[in-house]
Amino acid sequence: MGGGAAGFFAAIACARANPQASVTVLEKSPRFLGKVRISGGGRCNVTHADFDPREFATRYPRGEQALIGTLRRFSAKDTVDWFESRGVKLKVEEDGRMFPTSDSSQTIIDCLMSEATGCGVALLANRGVESVVCGQNGGFALTLAGGERLECDRLLLATGGCRTPALASLAVSLGHSISPPVPSLFTLHIETAWLHSLAGISVTDARISVPDLTLHERGPLLVTHWGLSGPIVLRLSAWGARALAAASYRFALHVNWLPGETPDSLVRLFQDRRNTEGARLVHNSPVAPLPSRLWEQLVLASGLAPATRWSTLSREGHQLLIEQLHRTRFQVIDKSLNKDEFVTCGGVKLSEVNFKTMESRICRDLYFAGELLDIDGITGGFNFQSAWTTGWIAGLAMAGAGGR
């Protein structure tokens, strides 16, 4: 159940490992691999170029320990080899993300569709499942939304993140318990007019923190029409998913726009400007690498008068400017999901799943893969990798090739 990355990979692994098996993928929507299509801005961030399973597992705020062993069996390197052996070459970007060289998610979709049909997997779209019942002698009876009934010997639930408890209702009906879902990757809404005026500006190296929750991240930051986004915001939202939800997404956020500079180094820089550019207005002479528009707004937000020149910048002015550069204070009032890339914290409790096979410890012949599990990674290809890995292991086990 579920025609996404995890469901397809499991079906392919199962069919390849046991050609005599009849393998079917049920997808409730009209199209398969919908999330693959939109991920990475339509390019599909397949995985991340970190081939050490233990190190790779540290990128999961929830699921790290459970994934170490599974990633040793099917790692990011195995994912790269799998796609490249089927003619899909991947490239590594500067931040470690890996995309198809075509820069099109359609390349990944075509590969998975071709591989699934090539090994005899039946692909049934518009087949939402209403209920699942365990048979008295094993197996499962499925009732579909239109009243159609199907039976199977083994069942994989790979229905994606349970953004609401209702989306995990089938797992619950089969005896499983769910860690409550909350959003994991999201951007921040901030009602500060001067920040909104800078929409589209990015800073390659910034540090953000939530002092009340001891959360912090460093890296690229993006200003949006509604607040802040970029890799460090998404990472902070993943690691702080439950704490930020408990705060109702209303909290104080501090931004250090120049984390590579110390207060002393900034004072020396300001003194140098006083000596070499004393007649220039402070807000018109930005400090690299900050964009000029951002610098101007930060200077004005610090309380310095627009007419302040470097030659008239007082010691108090130094401190005001340094404070603004190192600790701009914003009040976050809400969050929004990262485009259409829904990732949730929460799902089937990991203690109820045997990660050697991905089989339920509660219901025999029931398997899980992908985001329905209480596993989520930071942005950068980690969520897709957990889908490939858990799907692969589940598929082999369902085929009888993975052991119990």
C-alpha positions in Angstrom: 0.0 0.0 0.0 1.5 3.3 -1.2 2.9 4.1 -4.6 5.7 6.4 -3.4 9.4 5.9 -3.2 9.3 3.3 -0.4 6.4 1.3 -1.9 8.0 1.1 -5.3 11.4 0.2 -4.0 10.0 -2.5 -1.8 7.9 -3.9 -4.7 10.8 -4.0 -7.1 13.1 -5.6 -4.5 10.4 -8.3 -3.7 9.7 -9.0 -7.4 13.4 -9.3 -8.3 14.2 -11.5 -5.3 11.2 -13.8 -5.9 10.1 -13.9 -9.6 7.3 -16.4 -8.7 5.7 -13.9 -6.3 2.7 -11.8 -7.4 3.4 -8.3 -6.3 0.9 -5.4 -6.5 1.2 -1.7 -5.6 -2.0 0.0 -4.5 -2.0 3.8 -4.8 -5.0 5.9 -3.6 -4.3 8.8 -6.0 -4.4 8.9 -9.8 -0.6 9.1 -10.1 2.3 7.1 -8.7 5.4 8.7 -7.2 3.8 12.1 -6.6 6.3 13.2 -3.9 9.2 12.1 -6.1 7.9 14.3 -8.8 7.8 17.5 -6.7 10.9 16.9 -4.5 13.9 19.2 -4.8 12.0 21.7 -6.8 11.2 19.1 -9.4 14.8 17.7 -9.6 14.5 15.0 -7.0 17.1 15.0 -4.2 17.7 11.2 -4.4 20.1 10.9 -1.5 23.2 12.5 0.2 26.8 11.9 -0.6 27.8 10.5 2.8 28.7 6.8 2.4 29.4 6.0 6.1 26.2 4.4 7.5 26.9 5.5 11.1 27.6 9.1 10.1 24.6 9.1 7.7 22.3 8.0 10.5 23.2 11.0 12.6 21.1 13.1 10.2 17.9 11.7 11.6 16.4 13.6 14.6 14.2 10.5 15.0 15.3 7.1 13.9 19.1 7.4 14.2 19.8 4.2 16.2 17.3 2.1 14.3 18.7 3.1 11.0 22.4 2.3 11.6 22.0 -1.4 10.9 19.7 -0.9 8.0 21.9 1.6 6.3 24.8 -0.9 6.6 22.7 -3.2 4.5 21.5 -0.7 1.9 23.4 2.6 2.1 23.5 5.8 0.1 26.3 4.3 -2.0 24.0 1.3 -2.7 21.3 3.7 -3.9 23.8 5.5 -6.2 25.0 2.1 -7.6 21.4 0.9 -8.0 20.3 3.9 -10.1 23.5 4.1 -12.1 23.4 0.4 -13.0 20.0 1.2 -14.6 21.4 4.1 -16.6 20.6 7.0 -14.2 23.7 8.9 -13.2 23.7 11.1 -10.1 25.7 14.2 -9.4 26.9 15.6 -6.1 26.2 19.3 -5.4 28.4 21.5 -3.2 26.3 20.8 -0.1 26.3 17.0 -0.6 22.9 16.6 -2.1 22.6 14.2 -5.0 20.4 14.7 -8.0 20.1 13.0 -11.4 22.4 14.7 -13.9 19.3 15.4 -15.9 18.1 17.7 -13.1 14.6 16.2 -13.6 12.6 14.1 -11.2 11.0 12.5 -14.3 14.3 10.6 -14.8 13.8 8.9 -11.4 10.1 8.3 -12.0 10.8 6.7 -15.4 13.5 4.5 -14.0 11.3 3.2 -11.1 8.2 2.7 -13.4 10.3 0.9 -16.0 11.9 -1.3 -13.4 8.6 -2.2 -11.7 6.7 -3.1 -14.9 9.8 -4.9 -16.2 9.8 -7.3 -13.2 6.0 -7.9 -13.4 4.8 -5.6 -10.6 1.1 -4.8 -11.0 0.5 -1.0 -10.6 -3.1 -0.1 -9.5 -3.8 3.6 -9.1 -7.0 5.1 -7.6 -7.1 2.2 -5.2 -7.5 3.7 -1.7 -7.8 1.1 1.1 -10.7 1.5 3.5 -9.9 -1.4 5.9 -7.6 -4.3 6.4 -8.5 -7.5 8.4 -6.1 -10.3 9.3 -7.3 -13.6 8.0 -8.0 -16.5 10.5 -5.4 -18.6 8.7 -2.9 -15.8 8.0 -2.9 -13.2 5.2 -5.0 -10.1 4.9 -8.4 -9.1 3.5 -8.4 -5.6 2.1 -11.5 -3.5 1.4 -11.0 -0.7 -1.1 -12.8 2.6 -1.3 -15.1 1.5 -4.1 -16.1 -1.7 -2.3 -13.5 -3.9 -4.2 -12.0 -6.7 -2.1 -8.5 -8.0 -2.4 -6.5 -10.7 -0.5 -2.8 -11.0 0.1 -0.4 -13.2 2.0 1.9 -10.4 3.0 1.2 -6.7 3.3 3.5 -3.6 3.3 2.2 -0.3 4.6 4.2 2.5 2.9 1.6 5.2 2.8 3.8 8.2 3.7 3.9 10.5 6.7 0.9 10.5 8.9 0.3 14.3 9.0 -2.9 13.5 10.9 -3.6 10.5 13.2 -6.3 9.4 10.7 -3.6 8.6 8.0 -2.2 6.0 10.3 -5.6 4.4 11.1 -4.9 1.2 9.2 -1.7 0.6 11.2 -3.6 1.3 14.4 -6.4 -1.1 13.3 -3.8 -3.9 13.1 -2.6 -3.3 16.6 0.1 -0.6 16.3 0.5 2.6 18.3 1.5 5.9 16.8 3.8 8.6 18.0 1.7 11.8 17.5 2.6 13.5 14.2 3.8 17.1 14.0 5.5 18.9 11.1 9.2 18.4 10.8 10.5 20.5 7.9 9.0 24.0 7.8 9.8 27.7 7.3 9.3 30.5 9.8 6.7 33.3 9.7 8.0 36.6 11.1 6.1 39.9 11.1 8.9 42.4 10.7 8.3 44.8 7.8 12.0 45.5 7.0 12.7 41.8 6.8 9.9 41.2 4.3 11.3 44.0 2.1 14.4 41.9 1.6 12.6 38.8 0.2 14.9 36.8 -2.0 18.1 37.8 -0.3 20.3 35.0 0.9 23.3 34.8 3.3 25.7 31.9 2.8 26.8 31.7 6.4 24.6 32.7 9.3 23.7 31.3 12.7 20.2 31.1 14.1 19.2 30.1 17.6 16.2 29.7 19.8 17.6 30.5 23.2 14.6 29.3 25.2 14.9 25.8 23.6 18.7 25.6 23.2 18.3 25.1 19.5 20.9 26.4 17.0 22.1 25.9 13.4 24.7 27.5 11.2 24.7 27.7 7.4 22.8 29.3 4.4 19.8 31.4 5.3 17.1 32.8 2.9 14.8 35.7 3.5 11.2 35.2 2.2 8.1 37.2 1.8 6.8 35.7 5.1 10.0 35.4 7.1 13.0 33.1 7.0 13.8 29.8 5.2 16.9 28.1 3.9 18.8 25.0 4.9 19.5 26.1 8.5 15.8 26.9 9.2 14.8 23.5 7.8 17.4 21.8 9.9 16.4 23.7 13.0 12.7 22.8 12.4 13.6 19.1 12.1 15.7 18.9 15.3 13.2 21.1 17.2 10.0 19.6 15.7 8.3 18.6 19.0 9.6 21.5 21.1 8.5 24.1 18.5 5.1 22.4 18.2 4.8 22.6 22.0 5.5 26.3 21.8 2.7 26.6 19.2 5.3 28.0 16.8 5.6 31.2 18.7 9.1 31.9 20.0 12.0 34.3 20.0 14.6 33.7 17.3 18.1 35.2 17.2 20.1 35.6 14.0 23.9 36.1 13.9 24.5 37.4 10.4 28.3 37.3 10.7 29.2 34.2 12.8 32.7 34.3 11.5 33.4 37.7 13.1 33.9 38.4 16.8 32.9 41.6 18.6 36.6 42.6 18.7 37.2 41.9 15.0 34.2 44.0 14.1 35.4 46.9 16.3 38.8 46.8 14.4 36.9 46.7 11.1 34.8 49.7 12.1 37.9 51.6 13.1 39.5 50.8 9.8 36.4 52.2 8.0 36.7 55.3 10.1 40.2 55.8 9.0 39.7 55.0 5.3 36.1 55.8 4.6 35.2 58.3 7.3 33.1 60.5 5.0 30.8 57.6 3.9 27.4 57.0 5.4 27.5 53.8 7.5 24.4 52.3 5.9 25.8 52.8 2.4 29.1 50.9 2.9 28.3 47.2 3.7 30.5 44.7 5.4 31.3 41.7 3.2 29.8 39.2 2.6 26.4 40.8 3.6 24.3 42.0 0.7 24.0 45.8 0.6 20.3 45.9 1.1 20.5 43.7 4.1 23.4 45.7 5.6 21.4 48.9 5.2 18.3 47.5 7.0 20.5 46.1 9.8 22.2 49.5 10.3 18.9 51.2 10.5 17.4 48.5 12.8 20.3 49.0 15.2 19.0 52.5 15.9 21.8 54.5 14.1 20.6 57.6 12.5 20.6 57.5 8.6 23.0 60.4 8.5 25.6 58.6 10.6 29.1 58.5 9.0 32.0 56.2 9.9 33.8 59.3 11.2 31.0 60.1 13.6 30.2 56.5 14.7 30.5 56.6 18.5 31.6 53.8 20.8 27.9 53.4 21.8 27.1 53.2 18.0 29.8 50.4 17.7 28.0 48.4 20.3 24.5 48.9 18.9 25.7 47.8 15.4 27.6 44.8 16.7 24.6 43.7 18.8 22.4 43.9 15.7 24.8 42.0 13.5 25.3 39.2 16.1 21.9 39.1 17.7 19.0 40.3 15.6 15.9 39.4 17.5 12.8 38.3 15.7 9.5 37.0 17.0 8.3 33.9 15.2 4.5 33.8 14.9 3.8 30.7 12.9 5.3 28.2 10.4 4.6 26.9 6.9 5.5 23.6 5.3 8.5 23.6 3.0 6.8 24.1 -0.4 4.8 20.8 -1.0 7.4 18.6 0.6 5.5 17.2 3.5 7.7 15.6 6.2 6.3 14.8 9.6 7.8 13.8 12.9 5.7 10.9 14.2 4.4 7.6 13.0 4.5 3.9 13.8 6.6 3.4 17.0 10.0 1.9 16.1 9.9 -0.5 19.0 7.0 -2.3 17.3 9.0 -3.1 14.1 11.9 -5.5 13.5 14.4 -3.5 11.6 16.2 -6.6 10.3 13.2 -7.3 8.1 10.9 -4.3 8.6 8.2 -6.7 9.8 5.7 -5.9 12.5 6.5 -7.3 15.9 2.7 -7.3 16.6 1.1 -8.7 13.4 2.9 -11.4 11.4 3.4 -10.8 7.7 2.8 -7.0 8.1 5.7 -4.8 7.0 6.4 -1.1 7.2 8.6 1.3 5.1 9.2 5.0 4.6 7.7 7.9 6.4 4.8 6.0 8.0 7.5 5.0 10.5 8.5 7.5 13.3 11.6 8.3 11.2 12.4 11.7 9.7 15.7 13.2 8.5 16.9 16.7 8.0 16.7 18.2 4.5 19.2 17.1 1.9 18.1 13.7 0.6 18.0 11.9 3.9 14.2 11.2 3.9 14.4 9.6 0.5 17.3 7.5 1.6 15.4 6.1 4.5 12.6 5.3 2.0 15.0 3.4 -0.3 16.6 1.6 2.6 13.5 0.5 4.5 11.7 -0.4 1.3 14.6 -2.5 0.0 14.9 -4.5 3.3 11.1 -5.0 3.6 10.9 -6.1 -0.1 13.6 -8.7 0.4 12.0 -10.0 3.6 8.5 -10.3 1.9 10.1 -12.2 -0.9 11.5 -14.7 1.6 15.1 -13.5 0.9 15.6 -11.3 4.0 15.2 -13.8 6.8 12.9 -13.2 9.8 
